[in-house]
Amino acid sequence: MSLTKNPNVLKWVDEMVALTKPSKVEWIDGSKEQLEALKKEAISTGEMIELNQEKLPGCLYHRTLPNDVARVEDRTFICTTNKEDAGPTNNWCSPSEMKAKLTPMYDGVMQGRTMYVIPYSMGPIGSPLAKVGVEVTDSIYVVLNMNIMTRMGESAFKNLGETSDDFVRGLHSKANVDPENRYIVHFPEENTIWSINSAYGGNVLLGKKCFALRIASFQGKNESWMAEHMLILGVQKPNGEVKYITAAFPSACGKTNLAMLIPPEGYVKDGYKVFTVGDDIAWMKQGPDGRLYAINPENGFFGVAPGTNAKSNYNALASARKNTIFTNVAINNDDNTVWWEKLDKNPPVNATEWKGTKVNGPEYIAEGNKLAHPNSRFTAPAENCPCISPEFNNPQGVPVSAIIFGGRRAKTTPLVYQSFDWAHGTFIGSAVSSETTAAATGAVGVLRHDPMAMKPFCGYHMADYWGHWLEMGEKLGDKAPKIFNVNWFKTDDEGNFIWPGYGDNMRVLDWIIKRCEGTVDADETAIGYLPKKSDLNLKGIEDEITPEVLDELLAVDKDLWKNEVTDLREFYKQFGDRLPAKIKEELDSLETRLNK
């Protein structure tokens, strides 16, 4: 029984049914009864494990195959008619060739299985910034995760209406979870995503990176808005006024920690609060008053578990205490709860490690093994977050005062600096690079360019994307947010971080807000505006951040920056004549200033 009369949706679902040949089709209306029945079914088949319902009410556990534990960038494609339009940072294949390759794989793939038809809204129902998707899948895990991550069910069709064709079509089958035939494929010109042979969240929750970034970035370019890999947070000042900031960091650079920041004691006493609007993705559009407004298109958090603890991110941990799905973490068999590295210092003795083997936890770890996979996850409802913003469901979004870029840089980049203007800020975003971590497959600790933290997620030519940023800046004019760059990861010569990070990052946000309000001055340098040392509030951390350490944190080493210019010239070469002239101009100007 379908949930819509929209002929475009019905026609597409019929085509998918004819292709995959499921033995049953179930439309997901989002009702409690239906979800409870699906949970029971998944527990009975072993697809999900029910955790301790007293300690973790409503929580479930899921294990993926060891060959299927992270996003697979080498199997992720952007299929545009012209190869050039996908750009050098994406894997490209022509739509016709890709369809010819994948259609036989999908043919009859759901025989003996149920196809679940999931209507969902990215963004609050009724929001002018929201968009509708429909994902068909043969995985209950996907249904239950999409219920947490999106506004899922019949109400999602409200924004679409009965005639619109503006919905994103998502076809997923776990098939045989065969890594050799694993594909995550985007057809931006057709609003379509195909995913096959994976059952891992990042590859199969098609509303997430696939729709909310790869497809939406292309939609944003065509419709004059922005889909960005950014957190959104609100800082409430003692007078009650809230300033909103978005920030883009490559994976594992502390994005969730910043989104859910707890201010240092002194700030709390003064009456400051931080609210989370989103931890991963921001959709931003110019509002009627000319300012840029942001919504979080998601409804939950898909967070990396290892490293999350009461000290590093109390609010993320609190978000995962109920109605959460844990994937690839360890199980404590004594009380049927979960554990992961750095949760606490007491790994369970009677443990089941993430692949499903019962082990003695401390001994297992002592042999160099991990109880939880380094990219293990929790899928938690945003409403669980103790610091969720009262504006979380505001259909109009929140006005953005500042945009922050950042990455992991041991030496070159200072703690914080501000761009001279929007175009210079766009250049700073295009130059983001970071040392790699476990969230993406591949080597750890290698410097990789990740412009705007969008390299794996931009659904079209990266240079055109920068061009779109420059156009948005022109459109916003003097109402544009101010752009900053931060680096929490500067190290001393022994490789130790010299900035305390975590809650103390509030001190940097405080300076950023004062710059947006024009209440503090700054020092002009070759790379941008740096804080005057007296304007950073270091109350309570003076012992750690001595004047010498502060000098190091704010140092701009011209030789290192000249190397950066050389590196960027090389990096930009791949974009050829599509590189916006303004970006090249900004690089030339930086070089000139460094040589002065």
N, C-alpha and C positions, 0 to 999 in steps of 0.2 A: 504494500500500500504506500504510494508515494506521498510526499508531504508538500508538494507544490503543483501548481497547474502550469508553471512556466515551460513552454514547449521546448525551449533551448536546452534546459536541464534534462527534461524527460528524454529528448532525442539522444543526447549524449550518453545518458545512463544506459539506455537501450543498446546503443552501439557497444558500450563496454561489456554489457552482459552477453551480447552476441559473440564478442571476441573471447572473453575469459571463461564463459560457460559454467558459472557457479551452479551448485545444486539448489541454492536458496539465495534470495536477495532480501536483506533486512535494512529498511530505512531507519536511520538513527534520529529519533525525535528529541533525544536529550532528557527523557523522563527518568525519574529516580527508579521506577520499577524496571524499565528496560536495562538501565545500567547495572542494577543489582543482579538481574538475571545473567547478564554477560560476565560479571565478576565471578558469579558462582560457576558458570560454565568453564571459564579460564582456570579457576582453581581446581575444578574436577579433572581437567585434562592435563594439569601440571604446567600449563603455559604460564600461570602466575602462582605464587605461593602466598598464602595469607600469613601476615606477621602477627605478633603479639597484639591482640586488639585492646588490651588494657593499657599497655605502654605506648602503642602506636596505632590509635584507633583509625580504622578505614585505610590502613597502609597495606600495600602489596609489594611483592618482590618479583623481579623478572631477571632471567639470565639470557644473554644472547650467546651465539656460538663464538668461540675464540677467534674465528676468522672475520668477525663482524662486530667491531667494538668502537669504531670511530667513523667520522666523515671520511669518504674516500675521494680526495680531490682528483686523483688520476682517472677516476671512473665517472666524473661529473662533467656533463657537457652542456654547452649553450649551442642550440641548433637554430641558426638564422639562415635565411636564404643566401645572403652574401657572407662569405667567410670574414671579410674585413669588419663586418658589424659586430662580431663577437670579440674581436680585438686579441692582442697577443697574450693577455693574461688568462684567457679562458681556453679550455679544450673545445674545438669546434668540430661539428660534423653536419653535413647538409640534412635538413629535415627528412627528405625523401629517403636518403641512404640509412639514416638512423631508424626510421620507421620500418624500412624493409628488413633491417637486422632484428629489431625487437618484436615486431608483430608476431612472428612465428613463436617466440618465447612466451608471449601472452596468450597465444591461441590455446584455449582449453585449460589454462593454468589453474583455474579455480574449480575444476571438476572435483566433486566430492567435498567442496568447501562452501562456506557461506560468504557471499559478497556483502559487506557493510557499506551503505551509502551514507556518507557523513557530510551534511551541510554545516558550514561554520562561518562565523564572521570574524575577520581580523579587525579588531577595534570594537568599541562599544556599539551595541545594536542601535541603529538610528543616527550614528555619528556621520557627519558629512565627510569625515576622513576614513570611514570604515570601508572594507571591501569584502565581498563574499567569495568563498571557495566551496567546492564540492570534491571530496576525496572518496574514491571507492577503494576498498582494501579487503584482504582476506585475513586480517590480523585483529584479534580482540585487543591486543596490546596497543595497537594504534588507536582504536576507538577510545579506550580508557585514558590514554595520554592526551588525545585531542580534546577530550572532555575537560581536562585540566588546563591545557595550553590555549584553548580558543573559546569563543562563545559558540558552543556547538548545539545543534538541534534545529527544530522547526523554526524558531524565532529568527534564525540566521537569514531565512528567506525574505524577511521584512524589508531589508535594504535592497534586495534584488527586484522585488515586484514580480508581476506575472508576464512581463514581455522582454525585460532586459537580457542581453546576451553577455553582460559584463560580469562574468564570474570565472574564477580560475579552476580549470579542470585538472584534477589530480588522480592519476591511475597508479595504484601500488599493489604489487603482489610480492609476498616473501618468497614465492616459488620454492626453490630448493635451497635457498640461502647459499648459492654457489658463487664464490668470489670471482671465478673466471668469467661469469656472465652477469656480474653486478653492474648495474647502470643507474645513474641518477641524472635524468635528462630533462632539459628545459627547452620549450619552444616559445620564446617570449612573444613572437609575432602572432601566436595562436592562443596565448593565455593558458598554456598547457604544460603539465609536468608528468613525466613517467618515471617510476622507480621500480626496479625489479631485483630480486635476489639479495635483499637486505632486510633485516628486522631490527636494526639499530636506530634509535630515535632520530638522530641527526639526518639520516637518509630516508626516513619513512614518515615522519610527522611533517607532511608536505606543506602545512601552513607556516612552518618555522622558516629556516633559511631559504628554502626553495621558493615559496610564494612571497613571504614578507620582505625578502631582500632581492633575490635574483629576478623574479618576475616583477615585483613591485618597483625595483629601481628603474626598470625599463618603462613601466607605466608612469612613474613619476616624471621621467624625462619627457614623455609625450603629453602629460597632463599638467606639467608645471608644479610638481611638488617633489618631496625628497623622501626616499626610503633609505634609512641609514642604520649601520651596525652600531647603535648608540644606546647607552643607558640614559634615563631621564630622572633627575632628582630635584627636589625642592628644598631650599634652605629657608627655614622660618627664622626671621630675626627677632630680637627681643620685643620690638614694637608690633609684632604680629604679621608684618609684611613677608610674603614668600617670593623668593627669586628662583627661577627654574633654570637648570643647566643640563645640557646634553653632553655626552662624552663618548669618544670612540677609542677603543684600545684593542689591539690584536688579542687573540685568545690567551687566557691565563696571565693577564697583566693587571689583575685586580679590579676588573669591571664590576662584578657582583659586589665585591667588598665596598667599592666606592658608592654604588647605588644604594646600599643599605648601611651606610656609614653611621656610627654612633659617635657624636662629637666628644672631644676631651672634656673632663670634669669641669674645667673653668668655663667652657662655652655653655655646658648644660646649666651650670649655676647662673650664668648671665641670661638664660632663657632661650638659647638657640635650640632648634630642632631640625632634623633632616627627615624628609619624606621620600619614599621610593615611588616613582611613577612607573619605571620600567628598568629592567636589568640588562637588556640585550638589544632591543630593536626600537627605533623611533621613526614614526612617519610624521613628516613636518610639512605644513602648508601655510601659505600666507593667509592671515585672518582678515576680516572686514576692516580692522583698524590699521592694517598694513604691517603688523608684526608677524613673526613666524610662530606658529602654534604647533605643539607636538602631542601626539597620542602614542601610547604603547599599544601596538596592534595585538599583543598577546594577553592572555588571561592568567598565566602561570609562569613559573621559573623552571628551566631545564638546566639545573646547576651541576657543576663538577663537584662530586662528593669529597675526594681526598683533599686534605688541607682545610676543609671546612670544620671549624670547631667553635666552641663558645667564645674563645678569645679572638680568633681571626674574623669570624662573621657570625655573631650571636643571632642576628635577625634571619639570616639564611637558614641556620640550624633550626630556629624556632618555626620557620615556615614549613619545615619538613616533619613536624611532629604528628600531623594527622592528614588523612586523605591524600597521601603521597605515594608515588610509585618509585621504588628504588631499583636501579638496574646495575648489575655487575658489581655490587658491593659485597662484603662478606656477611655471613650470618653467624650470630652468636647462638649456638644450639642450646645453651642452658636456658635462655629465656625467649628464644625466637625473635631477637631484635637484630639490628644491623650494626656493622662496624666498618670503618675504613681508616686508612693511614692518616695519622694526625688528628683523628677524632678525639682521642685521649691517649694516655700513655699505657693503657691496659688492654692490649689485644686479647680477645677471648681465647682461652686454652682450648675449649671445645668448640672449634670453629668449622664452618664450611667456607672454603675460599671461593672466589668468584666463578671458577669453572665448575664447581659442584663437588669437589673432593673434600671429605672430612679430614681436618688436620689439627695438630697442636699449634695454635696460633703463634705463640712466641718462638717456638722452634722453627716453624715454617718461615717466619720473617728473618730469623737469625741466619737462615741459609740464603738470604738475599732475595727471597720471594716476596710478592705483594699479596696480601689477603684480598684487597679490593683492586680491580683494574684501575690504572692511573687516570683513565677517562670515564670511570664509573659515574653514574648520574642519579640525581633525585628530580622527579617531576612534581612540583608542589604548587598548590593554588596560591595565586597572589594574595587573595583575601586572608590567608594565614599569616602574612608578614606583619609583625608588630608595628612596623613603621610605614605601612602602605599609605599612600597619599589619599586624603579625602577627595582629591580631584581625579583619582584613578579612573573612574567611570564617566568623567565629564566628557560628553560627546564633542564639545568644542576643542578639547585639548587644553594645554597650558602654554602660556607665552614664554618663549625662550630668550633669556638675557645673554647667555654665554654658551659657546661651543668649545669643548676641550678635545684636543688630540693627545695621544701619548703612546709610549712603547717602552720596552725594556732596553735601556742603553746604559752601559756600565760607566762610560766616561764622557761622551761628547755633549749630551744635552743637559742644560741646567734644570733645576727643580721645577721652575715655571718661567715662562715668558709669554708676552702678548704680541700678536701680529700687529703690523702697522695699520692694516685695513683688511677688508674682506678678501680682496684678490691675493694679498700676501698670506692671509690665513688659509686660503684654498691651496696655495703653493705648499704651506707647512703641512697641510693634510696629505697632499700628494707625495710628500717626502717621508711619511711615517715609515720607520723600519724598526724591527724588534728581534731580539734573540728568541728562537723557537722553543716551544714547550710540547707537552704530550697531547694537547687537545687536537692537534692535526697529526696525521701519520707522517713519519719521516724522522730525520735526525733531530736531536735535541741540542740547543745551544748555538745554532748557526744563525747568522744575521740574515733576515729576509725582509725585503721591501713589502710593505702591506699598506698601500695608500688608503687613508681614511679607515683603516682596518677592514677594507672592503674587497681586498684582492680575491679571496675565494668566493665572494658573494655578489659581485657586480654582474648584472645580467646582460651587459652589452660592452662596447668598447670603452676601456678605462679612460682614454683621453677625451672621448665624448662626454663621459661622466664628469670629468673635471670642467669641461666646457659648460655643462648643465649647472654645476656649482657656481661658475662665474656669472651665468645668466640669472640665477636665483639672487645673487648678490646685487646685480643691477636692479632687479625688480624690487628688492627690499629696501634699497637705498639707505638712508640714514636710520631706518628702523631695523637694520640687520643686527643680529646678535654679534657680540665681540668674540673673536677667536683666540684661543690660548693653546699652548703646548705644555704638558707636564711630564716629568720623569721621576717616579718614586724610586727608581732602581739604580741610582748612582752608587758606585762602590769605591772603597778605599783600595790601597795597593794590595791588601790581603784578600780582596774580593768580598768584603763585608759591606752590606748596605749601610749607607751613612744617614739616611733619612728614616725615621721610625715607621712611617707609613700608617696604614690602617686608619684609626680614628684621627690621628694627627694630620691626615690629609685635609681635614676641615680647615686647618690654618691657611692652606693654599687656596681653598674655595673662598675663604673669607676675603683674602686679598683680591681674588678674581671679581667677587661681587663689588668690592669697593672701587675697583677699576671701572666696572660697568656703570657704577653710579657717579663716577668722576670725583670721588672723595679722597683719593690718594694719587700722588704723582708717581712717575716711574723713571728709571734710567734708560735712555735710548742707547742701544748697542747695535752692532752690525746685524744681529739676528732678530732683534725685536726689542720690545720694552721689558726690562727686568725690574723686579721689586727693589725699592730702596730698602736696605737691610733693616732700617728701623720700622718699616711698615709691615713686616711679617711678625705676627703675634707668636712669640716663642715661650710665653709664660708657662712655667711648669716643665719645660724640657731644656732649660738653659744648660744643665749639666751635660746633656747629650749633644746639643747643637751649640757648641762654643763658637765664638767669632771665627775661629780658623775653619771649623767644619762648615759654617755658613758660607764662608768665602769659597770653599770647595763646591758646595751645592749650587752656588750661583755663578761659578766660573764659566767663562766663554773662552775656550782655548782656540785661538785663531788657526793654529796649524791643523788641529783635529777638524775644524770646520772647513778648512780648505780641502782636506781629504774628502769630506762629506760632499762638497761641490763636485769634485772629480767623479765620485761614485754616482751622484745623481745624474750628471751628464751622460754617463754610461747607461744608467737605468732608463733615462728618457728616450734613448736612441730607438728602442723597440717600438715606440709609438709613432715614429716617422712624422709625416707632415700633418697627422691628426692631432699632434700635441698642440694645445692652445698656445698661441703666440705669447699670451699673458704669463703663462707658466715659465716659458723660456726666459722671458723678460725678468721675472722675479728672481730666477736663478742667476742671471747675469748681474742684476743689481746687488744680490747678496755677495757675489764674488768681488764686485767693485768695492763694496763697503768693507769686506774683509782685508782687501789689499791697501786700504787707506792708511 
